Amino acid sequence: MIRTVNTEDIVKNIKEMCIEANHYLSKDMDKALKDATVSEKSELGKKILNQLQENLKIADEEMIPICQDTGMAVIFLEVGQDVHFEGMAVEDAVNEGVRQGYTEGYLRKSVVGDPIIRENTKDNTPAVIHYSIVPGDKVIITMAPKGFGSENMSRVFMLKPADGIEGVKNAILTAVKDAGPNACPPMVVGVGIGGTFEKCAILAKKALTRPVGEHSAIPYVKELEEEMLEKMQDASIGASKLSMRSENAQEVHRTHRFPRLRRELKKKSKLLVFAELALPFNPESGEEDDIYNSDTKFRPTFSATTTALMLKAKADTDDVLKNALMRRAGKTEWDTSSEEFTKEDWEIFGKYRVPRIFSLPVVHINIPAFTKSDFGRDYELRVEYDDNGEIVGEVPGVLKVDKLFKDKLYEEVTEYQKTIDSGLCKDTEKQQKEAKSTIYKKNPVSSIHPMNSVLAIELPLTNKYELNGEFEYSDFDSKKVQQSIVLQKYSGNFSVAMQKFLDGSYEAFDTHFDFYVLDMGCPTDGDPNTNEGKMLIGKDTTYEKSAFDISSPQIFGDKAESIIAAVREYEDTVEDLESEVRRSLFTPIYTETVESQMYESLSTVLDIENDKYVTQKVLKDNSEVITIAFGAKGIALLDDIECGVSNKNEGELDSDAAKNDAKSYDLSSAEFADDTDVALDSVELA
């Protein structure tokens, strides 16, 4: 259906956009600048960033531009092919909007009508307009006022195929280095690769409009972005000696990928599991409020000890906070004058100490034709929820497929239950439960569940659970810590062992505030050359209380304290530990492409025509999935049901009952899957 858009609306909106874009930062850019102000290490750099914050405040209060260079208006117009424009020409409307915006907004007009004659047009027109025709009936306008300082520092490199990816990397770094402070740092760097001369330039320009913090969905492009950002953040190519980064933290600082913990046959290790403080109250007041409470705890980025010392120092000058902390700990006295972490401090903060858990919301898809794996794959699923816990917008296809299988498998469970009720089933209650679990585990997809991981330092052990003498610890510093860090899935036996620390079973062995110490042992059985053997390796891995304290003089001598200090230093100096972990997990994001491929492969695991548990009710209740995944075949089945000629059983499906019943046997349930994740709340102290 054709939709008519009056070009007066184009004029009005572009006028408002010109004024707004020159007076305020977008929310993502504003957050990035605030974060940079906090993380900046140079005193001079921090001062300048604070001045920029003050500048933004003044611009807001006095309604003046945030920069004297209000730039040239660059307009991206995405026009739906079903749109009909009414009124003046679209280009004229765009320029009229720019004219009104720059004139009525009292913005500097820098544009000349001719680059040779150089006569100012006095209204900042003409704008630079990029059109694209897209499906639909909407018009999407993106307005980017491009300052000439940054524009003049833009570069185009014509590379030969033989230059390869290293040529691309060198080109990016050269452009940033040559720009230096001339492009008004802190900066956003947009990169376009491929196409013709003008196409590449447009791609680079459009990249600047991508929200801060957003990555490419293509894994290898994402890796390239992260690598280049790390190199651009190097002080040697930065804007100055201020240690300011040469871009505005489009993505947070990255270092390296943490390896997964390798569970090999006969392997023994000592794991130093990072701890953190999770405070169910506002650290400023010591009391719960709307932001920090038992449900939304304050989780500092620093090590547990450093966090405790910072709060202790504040409490030394803040009686309200001090009294609140003492009251919560059941103490009437607390010496806050010492700058060292004491036993008394442990009594104050110890109950808030938990494993530092990093969590991703994921779904698991196990359709071999799609994942090309016998074990399936996890996909990060990014969804928004409303106040009632319902998903905002379109429900992802994987959750619809999950419902389809839960409905189908519920029919199978219902039939099994009938044999139990009739007395024909001789299984015990335990066997009945296991049988139902087995049925629900046939679901090739899962609901959303947390993929929880912790960081641990791995120290190799001998068969006698003594520290391997080959391990070099003599110069154990923060760099050595970084090299020894591994990611450990917070699940199965490991989570059970960690819970013993939290419930006090391992209290006597819990002697280090910044980390927990566990001894890990892997089984001796399992053929690493077969899929079955691979599954056995690590399945029965044990995690037990430490056989010895790493502080023991006979083990580390006088190096124990330096090791502990190195762990603390690493946690305190890394810029964004959570982002590093997310990167290390390298979990693909669930996208429309993934969804499409999943639908295409669904027929390989579900025979809708011959599966007796795919009843009329199952088909009707999941008609959207059926029609998308099975096309004409699915539509024909639904038509037969509608016409009353279907040979399928009507079924007894109760969708709510199916959903509730299946929850108990979900793929993400720790009760039925040894290698699944434990929800974050289950490890937090009351």
Secondary structure per residue as TSV (DSSP state, phi and psi in degrees):
chain	resnum	aa	ss	phi	psi
A	1	M	-	360.0	132.7
A	2	I	-	-75.3	133.4
A	3	R	E	-114.3	131.1
A	4	T	E	-93.8	129.8
A	5	V	E	-120.3	123.9
A	6	N	E	-80.2	131.6
A	7	T	H	-65.8	-16.4
A	8	E	H	-61.0	-32.4
A	9	D	H	-66.8	-35.0
A	10	I	H	-62.7	-46.6
A	11	V	H	-58.4	-50.3
A	12	K	H	-60.6	-47.0
A	13	N	H	-68.3	-41.5
A	14	I	H	-67.9	-36.4
A	15	K	H	-57.0	-49.8
A	16	E	H	-65.1	-38.4
A	17	M	H	-66.1	-39.8
A	18	C	H	-60.0	-44.2
A	19	I	H	-68.6	-47.6
A	20	E	H	-64.0	-44.0
A	21	A	H	-64.6	-26.0
A	22	N	H	-93.3	-6.6
A	23	H	H	-111.0	-23.5
A	24	Y	-	-135.7	148.1
A	25	L	-	-82.7	149.6
A	26	S	-	-64.7	159.4
A	27	K	H	-58.3	-41.0
A	28	D	H	-68.3	-39.3
A	29	M	H	-69.1	-38.5
A	30	D	H	-62.1	-43.7
A	31	K	H	-63.7	-42.7
A	32	A	H	-60.2	-40.7
A	33	L	H	-69.0	-40.3
A	34	K	H	-62.9	-43.6
A	35	D	H	-62.4	-40.1
A	36	A	H	-64.8	-35.1
A	37	T	H	-62.9	-38.3
A	38	V	H	-73.2	-43.2
A	39	S	H	-83.3	-15.9
A	40	E	-	-59.1	131.1
A	41	K	-	-93.8	-30.8
A	42	S	-	-73.0	133.4
A	43	E	H	-62.9	-42.4
A	44	L	H	-66.8	-42.0
A	45	G	H	-61.2	-43.4
A	46	K	H	-62.7	-38.9
A	47	K	H	-62.4	-44.2
A	48	I	H	-64.6	-43.9
A	49	L	H	-63.6	-37.0
A	50	N	H	-66.0	-35.7
A	51	Q	H	-63.0	-39.2
A	52	L	H	-63.7	-38.0
A	53	Q	H	-62.6	-42.3
A	54	E	H	-64.1	-38.7
A	55	N	H	-60.6	-43.0
A	56	L	H	-63.0	-39.0
A	57	K	H	-64.4	-44.1
A	58	I	H	-63.8	-43.5
A	59	A	H	-58.0	-38.8
A	60	D	H	-69.7	-48.2
A	61	E	H	-69.9	-37.6
A	62	E	H	-102.7	1.9
A	63	M	T	53.2	54.7
A	64	I	-	-124.3	155.5
A	65	P	-	-59.7	147.2
A	66	I	S	-72.5	-17.4
A	67	C	S	-144.3	143.4
A	68	Q	S	-65.7	-25.8
A	69	D	-	-88.8	96.6
A	70	T	-	-84.5	2.3
A	71	G	-	73.3	179.9
A	72	M	E	-97.9	137.6
A	73	A	E	-75.0	114.7
A	74	V	E	-107.0	120.9
A	75	I	E	-116.3	125.6
A	76	F	E	-103.1	121.4
A	77	L	E	-113.8	113.3
A	78	E	E	-99.9	109.0
A	79	V	E	-107.0	121.4
A	80	G	E	-65.2	141.6
A	81	Q	T	-68.6	-14.2
A	82	D	T	-97.4	17.1
A	83	V	E	-97.7	134.5
A	84	H	E	-115.5	123.5
A	85	F	E	-88.1	140.4
A	86	E	E	-126.4	132.0
A	87	G	S	118.5	-145.0
A	88	M	S	-71.0	170.4
A	89	A	-	-60.1	144.6
A	90	V	H	-58.5	-44.6
A	91	E	H	-61.5	-40.2
A	92	D	H	-64.4	-38.6
A	93	A	H	-64.5	-42.7
A	94	V	H	-60.2	-49.3
A	95	N	H	-65.6	-33.4
A	96	E	H	-67.1	-38.9
A	97	G	H	-63.1	-42.9
A	98	V	H	-63.9	-44.7
A	99	R	H	-56.8	-50.1
A	100	Q	H	-67.0	-40.3
A	101	G	H	-63.1	-47.1
A	102	Y	H	-74.4	-29.0
A	103	T	H	-79.6	-54.3
A	104	E	H	-72.6	-24.4
A	105	G	T	-86.3	1.3
A	106	Y	T	53.2	46.9
A	107	L	-	-96.6	148.9
A	108	R	-	-64.4	133.3
A	109	K	-	-101.7	113.9
A	110	S	-	-113.6	-6.8
A	111	V	-	-83.4	136.7
A	112	V	B	-105.4	151.9
A	113	G	S	-74.9	-27.2
A	114	D	-	-140.7	129.1
A	115	P	T	-67.7	-17.5
A	116	I	T	-91.4	-52.0
A	117	I	T	-71.3	-35.8
A	118	R	-	59.3	50.1
A	119	E	-	-98.2	123.6
A	120	N	B	-66.0	134.6
A	121	T	-	-78.2	-12.1
A	122	K	S	69.0	8.0
A	123	D	S	-143.0	10.4
A	124	N	-	67.2	15.7
A	125	T	-	-100.2	160.2
A	126	P	S	-80.7	152.1
A	127	A	-	-80.3	160.8
A	128	V	E	-92.0	120.6
A	129	I	E	-118.9	130.2
A	130	H	E	-116.9	118.1
A	131	Y	E	-99.9	147.4
A	132	S	E	-146.9	135.5
A	133	I	E	-95.7	123.7
A	134	V	E	-127.2	162.7
A	135	P	S	-63.0	156.2
A	136	G	S	106.1	-173.6
A	137	D	S	-125.2	29.8
A	138	K	-	-117.2	158.4
A	139	V	E	-118.8	117.4
A	140	I	E	-107.2	124.3
A	141	I	E	-113.2	128.5
A	142	T	E	-118.5	124.2
A	143	M	E	-111.6	124.8
A	144	A	E	-128.5	100.0
A	145	P	E	-72.3	108.8
A	146	K	E	-94.4	110.5
A	147	G	-	-65.1	149.3
A	148	F	H	-81.5	-18.8
A	149	G	H	-62.3	-48.5
A	150	S	H	-73.8	-37.1
A	151	E	H	-62.4	-41.9
A	152	N	H	-67.5	-18.8
A	153	M	T	-93.5	-0.3
A	154	S	-	-68.2	150.0
A	155	R	-	-134.2	149.1
A	156	V	-	-122.8	129.6
A	157	F	-	-117.3	128.1
A	158	M	-	-97.8	105.2
A	159	L	-	-100.7	150.9
A	160	K	-	-87.4	151.7
A	161	P	G	-53.0	-33.5
A	162	A	G	-67.4	-19.1
A	163	D	G	-67.2	-27.4
A	164	G	H	60.1	-164.8
A	165	I	H	-66.5	-29.6
A	166	E	H	-67.3	-32.6
A	167	G	H	-64.1	-39.4
A	168	V	H	-62.6	-47.1
A	169	K	H	-60.6	-45.5
A	170	N	H	-63.6	-36.7
A	171	A	H	-63.3	-44.9
A	172	I	H	-61.0	-49.0
A	173	L	H	-65.5	-36.7
A	174	T	H	-62.7	-44.0
A	175	A	H	-61.5	-44.6
A	176	V	H	-66.6	-43.7
A	177	K	H	-64.7	-44.1
A	178	D	H	-65.8	-33.1
A	179	A	H	-67.4	-42.6
A	180	G	G	51.4	-135.9
A	181	P	G	-83.8	-3.8
A	182	N	G	-68.8	-19.6
A	183	A	G	-97.2	19.6
A	184	C	-	61.8	69.1
A	185	P	S	-68.2	160.6
A	186	P	S	-73.0	147.3
A	187	M	-	-122.0	157.8
A	188	V	-	-101.5	135.0
A	189	V	-	-110.5	118.3
A	190	G	-	-105.6	134.4
A	191	V	-	-126.0	131.0
A	192	G	-	-116.9	137.8
A	193	I	-	-130.7	129.6
A	194	G	S	93.2	176.7
A	195	G	S	78.7	-163.3
A	196	T	-	-87.3	177.1
A	197	F	H	-50.7	-53.7
A	198	E	H	-74.6	-33.8
A	199	K	H	-63.4	-44.5
A	200	C	H	-61.0	-42.5
A	201	A	H	-64.2	-41.2
A	202	I	H	-65.3	-40.0
A	203	L	H	-60.0	-43.0
A	204	A	H	-64.1	-42.0
A	205	K	H	-63.7	-44.5
A	206	K	H	-67.3	-30.1
A	207	A	H	-60.5	-28.2
A	208	L	T	-67.1	-19.9
A	209	T	T	-89.9	-4.1
A	210	R	S	-69.7	138.3
A	211	P	-	-56.1	140.3
A	212	V	T	-60.9	133.4
A	213	G	T	94.8	-8.1
A	214	E	-	-89.5	136.4
A	215	H	-	-107.2	160.6
A	216	S	-	-64.3	143.5
A	217	A	S	-76.7	-13.1
A	218	I	S	-83.9	119.4
A	219	P	H	-53.7	-46.4
A	220	Y	H	-71.3	-29.1
A	221	V	H	-70.1	-41.5
A	222	K	H	-57.8	-43.7
A	223	E	H	-62.4	-41.2
A	224	L	H	-64.2	-42.5
A	225	E	H	-58.2	-47.3
A	226	E	H	-63.8	-42.6
A	227	E	H	-63.3	-45.3
A	228	M	H	-68.6	-36.7
A	229	L	H	-62.7	-40.8
A	230	E	H	-61.3	-43.5
A	231	K	H	-71.0	-36.2
A	232	M	H	-68.0	-24.7
A	233	Q	T	-80.0	-4.4
A	234	D	S	-65.7	132.3
A	235	A	G	-60.9	-24.7
A	236	S	G	-66.2	-22.6
A	237	I	G	-117.5	10.2
A	238	G	S	-72.5	-176.0
A	239	A	S	-69.9	-33.2
A	240	S	S	-166.0	-165.8
A	241	K	T	-87.1	16.2
A	242	L	T	-81.2	-8.3
A	243	S	-	68.2	12.9
A	244	M	-	-68.5	140.0
A	245	R	-	-72.9	151.9
A	246	S	S	-84.6	14.4
A	247	E	S	-152.9	171.6
A	248	N	-	-96.2	36.2
A	249	A	-	60.7	49.5
A	250	Q	S	-50.3	-37.5
A	251	E	S	-133.6	150.3
A	252	V	-	-66.6	161.6
A	253	H	-	-60.7	135.3
A	254	R	-	-118.0	153.5
A	255	T	-	-121.1	-75.8
A	256	H	-	-145.0	172.9
A	257	R	-	-90.4	137.1
A	258	F	-	-82.4	132.9
A	259	P	-	-73.5	152.5
A	260	R	B	-72.3	150.7
A	261	L	-	-65.1	120.4
A	262	R	-	-88.5	115.0
A	263	R	-	-97.3	99.2
A	264	E	-	-106.5	159.4
A	265	L	T	-57.7	134.5
A	266	K	T	65.5	12.8
A	267	K	-	-80.6	139.9
A	268	K	E	-132.1	136.1
A	269	S	E	-146.0	157.4
A	270	K	E	-104.2	128.2
A	271	L	E	-109.4	123.5
A	272	L	E	-98.7	100.6
A	273	V	E	-89.0	120.6
A	274	F	E	-56.8	137.2
A	275	A	E	-113.5	160.1
A	276	E	E	-144.4	168.2
A	277	L	E	-98.5	128.7
A	278	A	-	-115.3	102.3
A	279	L	B	-97.9	119.0
A	280	P	S	-83.5	38.5
A	281	F	S	-159.8	164.6
A	282	N	-	-71.2	121.7
A	283	P	T	-66.5	-13.1
A	284	E	T	-79.9	-33.7
A	285	S	T	-116.8	-21.1
A	286	G	S	82.4	3.9
A	287	E	S	-117.3	154.7
A	288	E	-	-71.1	146.8
A	289	D	-	-145.4	-168.2
A	290	D	S	-68.1	-24.1
A	291	I	S	-92.9	-46.1
A	292	Y	S	-117.8	114.0
A	293	N	S	-154.0	-169.8
A	294	S	S	-62.2	-26.9
A	295	D	S	-88.1	-32.7
A	296	T	S	-125.5	86.3
A	297	K	-	-76.3	152.9
A	298	F	B	-81.9	121.4
A	299	R	-	-122.0	96.1
A	300	P	-	-66.0	158.4
A	301	T	S	-84.1	-15.4
A	302	F	S	-81.7	170.4
A	303	S	-	-63.8	162.4
A	304	A	H	-61.0	-43.5
A	305	T	H	-64.5	-47.7
A	306	T	H	-61.3	-41.5
A	307	T	H	-61.2	-45.9
A	308	A	H	-61.8	-41.9
A	309	L	H	-67.1	-36.9
A	310	M	H	-64.5	-43.4
A	311	L	H	-68.5	-36.1
A	312	K	H	-63.5	-44.2
A	313	A	H	-62.1	-39.8
A	314	K	H	-67.5	-41.3
A	315	A	H	-63.6	-26.9
A	316	D	H	-64.1	-25.7
A	317	T	H	-114.7	1.8
A	318	D	-	-129.8	97.4
A	319	D	H	-65.3	-30.9
A	320	V	H	-63.1	-48.0
A	321	L	H	-65.6	-43.7
A	322	K	H	-59.9	-47.3
A	323	N	H	-64.3	-37.0
A	324	A	H	-65.4	-42.7
A	325	L	H	-67.0	-41.8
A	326	M	H	-65.0	-42.2
A	327	R	H	-60.0	-43.3
A	328	R	H	-65.6	-30.5
A	329	A	H	-89.7	-4.7
A	330	G	T	70.3	32.9
A	331	K	-	-117.1	150.3
A	332	T	S	-107.0	-13.2
A	333	E	-	-136.6	149.1
A	334	W	-	-161.7	115.5
A	335	D	-	-79.9	108.0
A	336	T	-	-100.9	7.2
A	337	S	-	-78.9	-27.0
A	338	S	-	-73.3	139.7
A	339	E	S	-88.9	-3.4
A	340	E	S	-93.8	153.5
A	341	F	-	-80.6	122.6
A	342	T	-	-113.9	171.2
A	343	K	H	-60.1	-37.3
A	344	E	H	-63.0	-38.6
A	345	D	H	-63.8	-38.4
A	346	W	H	-59.5	-42.0
A	347	E	H	-64.1	-30.7
A	348	I	H	-76.3	-45.5
A	349	F	H	-106.6	-11.7
A	350	G	G	-57.3	-37.0
A	351	K	G	-73.6	-10.1
A	352	Y	G	-95.7	2.7
A	353	R	E	-85.9	127.7
A	354	V	E	-141.3	163.2
A	355	P	E	-59.7	141.5
A	356	R	-	-77.2	102.2
A	357	I	E	-103.3	134.2
A	358	F	E	-113.9	127.3
A	359	S	E	-126.3	136.2
A	360	L	E	-120.4	134.4
A	361	P	E	-77.6	120.1
A	362	V	E	-131.2	161.4
A	363	V	E	-121.1	151.1
A	364	H	E	-110.5	127.0
A	365	I	E	-115.5	123.5
A	366	N	-	-125.3	66.7
A	367	I	-	-115.5	97.7
A	368	P	H	-50.5	-36.6
A	369	A	H	-63.8	-23.9
A	370	F	H	-97.2	-50.8
A	371	T	H	-81.4	-15.2
A	372	K	-	56.7	34.1
A	373	S	S	-143.7	145.6
A	374	D	S	-77.2	-16.2
A	375	F	S	-109.1	-0.7
A	376	G	-	75.6	-170.6
A	377	R	E	-153.6	146.0
A	378	D	E	-88.2	141.2
A	379	Y	E	-127.4	132.1
A	380	E	E	-70.6	126.4
A	381	L	-	-112.8	111.8
A	382	R	-	-97.2	108.4
A	383	V	-	-132.3	159.2
A	384	E	-	-111.9	146.9
A	385	Y	B	-119.1	150.2
A	386	D	-	-88.1	-174.3
A	387	D	T	-64.2	-21.6
A	388	N	T	-91.8	3.3
A	389	G	S	81.8	10.7
A	390	E	-	-91.1	147.0
A	391	I	B	-68.1	132.1
A	392	V	-	-83.1	130.6
A	393	G	S	82.1	-157.1
A	394	E	S	-67.5	130.7
A	395	V	-	-73.1	128.4
A	396	P	-	-56.8	145.5
A	397	G	H	-58.0	-34.2
A	398	V	H	-63.0	-32.8
A	399	L	H	-74.5	-30.5
A	400	K	H	-69.6	-39.2
A	401	V	H	-66.7	-39.1
A	402	D	H	-56.8	-44.7
A	403	K	H	-63.5	-42.2
A	404	L	H	-55.3	-48.6
A	405	F	H	-71.2	-35.4
A	406	K	H	-62.2	-40.7
A	407	D	H	-62.6	-47.7
A	408	K	H	-61.9	-47.3
A	409	L	H	-70.2	-28.1
A	410	Y	H	-63.5	-37.6
A	411	E	H	-60.6	-40.9
A	412	E	H	-67.4	-42.3
A	413	V	H	-63.9	-40.5
A	414	T	H	-59.9	-42.3
A	415	E	H	-64.3	-40.9
A	416	Y	H	-63.8	-39.4
A	417	Q	H	-63.2	-34.6
A	418	K	H	-61.7	-38.6
A	419	T	H	-67.3	-32.2
A	420	I	H	-67.9	-47.3
A	421	D	H	-63.9	-31.7
A	422	S	T	-79.6	-10.6
A	423	G	T	86.1	0.8
A	424	L	-	-76.6	-24.1
A	425	C	-	-85.1	125.1
A	426	K	-	-100.0	7.5
A	427	D	-	-67.7	148.1
A	428	T	-	-73.2	169.0
A	429	E	H	-58.6	-39.6
A	430	K	H	-65.0	-42.7
A	431	Q	H	-66.4	-36.9
A	432	Q	H	-62.7	-44.4
A	433	K	H	-62.5	-43.5
A	434	E	H	-64.9	-37.1
A	435	A	H	-65.2	-42.5
A	436	K	H	-66.2	-39.3
A	437	S	H	-59.6	-43.8
A	438	T	H	-61.6	-38.5
A	439	I	H	-64.6	-49.7
A	440	Y	H	-68.1	-23.8
A	441	K	T	-72.2	-6.9
A	442	K	T	-71.9	-12.9
A	443	N	-	-62.2	119.6
A	444	P	S	-80.3	-3.3
A	445	V	B	-130.5	165.7
A	446	S	-	-124.4	166.5
A	447	S	-	-74.0	174.8
A	448	I	-	-67.5	131.4
A	449	H	E	-146.8	158.0
A	450	P	E	-77.9	135.2
A	451	M	E	-100.7	101.6
A	452	N	E	-99.3	136.0
A	453	S	E	-136.2	154.6
A	454	V	E	-126.3	159.4
A	455	L	E	-95.4	140.0
A	456	A	E	-142.7	149.6
A	457	I	E	-94.7	127.7
A	458	E	E	-102.9	121.6
A	459	L	E	-115.5	124.8
A	460	P	E	-70.5	146.3
A	461	L	B	-120.3	158.1
A	462	T	-	-84.2	177.8
A	463	N	T	-63.1	-20.2
A	464	K	T	-93.9	14.4
A	465	Y	S	58.5	36.0
A	466	E	-	-108.8	153.9
A	467	L	B	-62.4	129.8
A	468	N	-	-61.5	123.0
A	469	G	T	-64.5	-19.5
A	470	E	T	-75.2	-15.9
A	471	F	S	-72.6	127.9
A	472	E	-	-88.7	110.1
A	473	Y	-	-122.2	2.9
A	474	S	T	-62.2	-33.5
A	475	D	T	-121.5	51.8
A	476	F	-	-76.2	104.5
A	477	D	-	-119.8	-172.6
A	478	S	H	-61.7	-30.7
A	479	K	H	-66.7	-42.1
A	480	K	H	-64.1	-36.5
A	481	V	H	-58.9	-48.4
A	482	Q	H	-58.9	-39.8
A	483	Q	H	-70.4	-22.4
A	484	S	H	-97.8	-4.5
A	485	I	E	-73.3	137.1
A	486	V	E	-132.9	156.6
A	487	L	E	-93.0	131.8
A	488	Q	E	-121.9	128.1
A	489	K	E	-67.5	128.4
A	490	Y	-	-83.9	84.7
A	491	S	B	-160.2	172.0
A	492	G	H	52.2	-138.6
A	493	N	H	-61.6	-31.1
A	494	F	H	-63.5	-47.0
A	495	S	H	-65.3	-34.3
A	496	V	H	-63.0	-44.6
A	497	A	H	-62.9	-42.4
A	498	M	H	-65.2	-35.2
A	499	Q	H	-62.9	-29.5
A	500	K	H	-66.2	-31.1
A	501	F	H	-64.8	-41.7
A	502	L	H	-74.4	-30.5
A	503	D	T	-92.3	2.8
A	504	G	T	95.1	-2.6
A	505	S	T	-63.0	-32.4
A	506	Y	T	-105.1	20.5
A	507	E	G	-54.5	-40.1
A	508	A	G	-66.5	-21.0
A	509	F	G	-102.4	1.4
A	510	D	-	-94.9	85.9
A	511	T	-	-113.2	-0.5
A	512	H	-	-123.8	118.7
A	513	F	T	-67.3	-29.7
A	514	D	T	-88.0	-10.6
A	515	F	E	-160.4	158.9
A	516	Y	E	-101.0	152.4
A	517	V	E	-119.3	121.1
A	518	L	E	-125.8	148.5
A	519	D	E	-101.6	127.9
A	520	M	E	-108.8	136.6
A	521	G	E	-133.3	131.6
A	522	C	-	-99.8	149.4
A	523	P	-	-65.8	161.6
A	524	T	S	-93.2	-11.0
A	525	D	-	-100.3	157.2
A	526	G	-	123.2	123.8
A	527	D	-	-91.1	110.8
A	528	P	T	-68.1	-7.7
A	529	N	T	-91.4	-5.1
A	530	T	S	-121.7	154.7
A	531	N	H	-62.6	-41.8
A	532	E	H	-62.5	-41.6
A	533	G	H	-64.9	-38.6
A	534	K	H	-61.8	-37.6
A	535	M	H	-69.0	-31.4
A	536	L	H	-72.6	-35.1
A	537	I	T	-65.3	117.9
A	538	G	T	94.3	-19.7
A	539	K	T	-62.5	-41.9
A	540	D	T	-103.9	25.5
A	541	T	-	-59.1	136.1
A	542	T	E	-102.7	145.6
A	543	Y	E	-130.7	114.3
A	544	E	E	-127.7	168.5
A	545	K	E	-59.8	148.9
A	546	S	-	-62.3	136.2
A	547	A	S	-73.1	-21.2
A	548	F	S	-155.1	156.8
A	549	D	-	-83.8	131.7
A	550	I	T	-65.9	-14.5
A	551	S	T	-81.2	-4.4
A	552	S	-	-59.3	128.4
A	553	P	H	-57.0	-33.4
A	554	Q	H	-73.2	-14.7
A	555	I	H	-93.9	-58.1
A	556	F	H	-109.2	-8.2
A	557	G	G	62.8	-133.0
A	558	D	G	-88.8	8.9
A	559	K	G	-91.0	-7.3
A	560	A	H	-58.1	-46.5
A	561	E	H	-64.4	-36.2
A	562	S	H	-68.0	-34.4
A	563	I	H	-65.0	-46.9
A	564	I	H	-61.4	-42.6
A	565	A	H	-64.5	-35.8
A	566	A	H	-66.6	-39.3
A	567	V	H	-61.6	-44.9
A	568	R	H	-64.5	-42.0
A	569	E	H	-62.1	-41.4
A	570	Y	H	-60.3	-49.0
A	571	E	H	-62.4	-34.9
A	572	D	H	-78.8	-22.8
A	573	T	H	-103.8	-21.4
A	574	V	-	-66.2	138.2
A	575	E	S	-75.9	-42.4
A	576	D	-	-149.9	86.9
A	577	L	H	-63.8	-39.6
A	578	E	H	-63.8	-40.7
A	579	S	H	-67.3	-35.5
A	580	E	H	-64.1	-40.5
A	581	V	H	-65.4	-45.9
A	582	R	H	-57.2	-42.0
A	583	R	H	-64.7	-40.1
A	584	S	H	-67.5	-33.0
A	585	L	H	-65.6	-28.9
A	586	F	T	46.6	49.6
A	587	T	-	-89.2	122.2
A	588	P	-	-63.2	148.0
A	589	I	B	-86.4	137.1
A	590	Y	-	-71.0	112.9
A	591	T	-	-118.9	176.3
A	592	E	H	-61.3	-33.9
A	593	T	H	-65.3	-45.1
A	594	V	H	-59.9	-44.6
A	595	E	H	-61.1	-44.1
A	596	S	H	-61.6	-45.1
A	597	Q	H	-66.0	-35.2
A	598	M	H	-63.8	-45.6
A	599	Y	H	-59.9	-43.7
A	600	E	H	-60.5	-33.0
A	601	S	H	-94.5	-0.7
A	602	L	G	-63.1	-32.4
A	603	S	G	-64.6	-17.4
A	604	T	G	-76.0	-16.5
A	605	V	T	-119.6	-1.8
A	606	L	-	-140.5	118.8
A	607	D	-	-99.8	93.5
A	608	I	T	-69.1	-22.2
A	609	E	T	-82.1	-38.7
A	610	N	T	-108.7	-9.7
A	611	D	-	-76.7	115.3
A	612	K	T	-68.4	-18.5
A	613	Y	T	-86.0	-8.5
A	614	V	S	-85.8	82.4
A	615	T	-	-83.6	177.6
A	616	Q	H	-57.5	-44.5
A	617	K	H	-65.3	-38.7
A	618	V	H	-63.0	-44.5
A	619	L	H	-64.1	-46.8
A	620	K	H	-66.0	-38.9
A	621	D	H	-72.0	-18.1
A	622	N	T	-127.3	37.0
A	623	S	H	-61.0	-35.6
A	624	E	H	-61.4	-47.8
A	625	V	H	-63.1	-43.9
A	626	I	H	-60.7	-45.0
A	627	T	H	-69.8	-36.0
A	628	I	H	-71.2	-46.1
A	629	A	H	-79.1	-33.3
A	630	F	H	-114.8	0.0
A	631	G	H	54.3	-129.8
A	632	A	H	-59.8	-38.3
A	633	K	H	-61.8	-43.8
A	634	G	H	-67.6	-41.1
A	635	I	H	-62.6	-40.5
A	636	A	H	-62.2	-43.1
A	637	L	H	-62.5	-43.1
A	638	L	H	-66.3	-37.7
A	639	D	H	-63.4	-40.9
A	640	D	H	-61.6	-38.7
A	641	I	H	-65.6	-44.8
A	642	E	H	-62.7	-35.5
A	643	C	H	-87.2	-4.6
A	644	G	T	76.7	20.5
A	645	V	-	-112.3	10.8
A	646	S	-	-72.8	140.5
A	647	N	-	-94.0	8.3
A	648	K	S	-84.1	148.2
A	649	N	-	-62.7	148.5
A	650	E	-	-67.4	-38.4
A	651	G	-	85.9	168.6
A	652	E	-	-124.5	29.6
A	653	L	-	-62.3	129.9
A	654	D	-	-118.9	102.8
A	655	S	H	-57.2	-43.6
A	656	D	H	-64.6	-42.5
A	657	A	H	-64.6	-39.4
A	658	A	H	-61.8	-43.9
A	659	K	H	-64.5	-47.4
A	660	N	H	-68.5	-41.1
A	661	D	H	-64.9	-43.5
A	662	A	H	-67.6	-24.2
A	663	K	H	-56.4	-35.9
A	664	S	T	-68.6	-19.7
A	665	Y	T	-121.9	23.7
A	666	D	-	-63.7	152.3
A	667	L	T	-58.9	-24.8
A	668	S	T	-92.1	5.4
A	669	S	-	-79.2	124.0
A	670	A	T	-65.4	-22.7
A	671	E	T	-65.8	-31.1
A	672	F	T	-116.3	-0.3
A	673	A	-	-137.5	114.5
A	674	D	T	-66.6	-25.6
A	675	D	T	-106.9	20.3
A	676	T	S	-95.9	170.7
A	677	D	B	-87.9	152.7
A	678	V	-	-100.7	135.2
A	679	A	-	-60.3	146.7
A	680	L	G	-57.3	-42.0
A	681	D	G	-63.4	-21.9
A	682	S	G	-74.2	-9.5
A	683	V	G	-113.7	4.8
A	684	E	S	-89.4	143.1
A	685	L	-	-79.4	148.0
A	686	A	-	-72.3	360.0
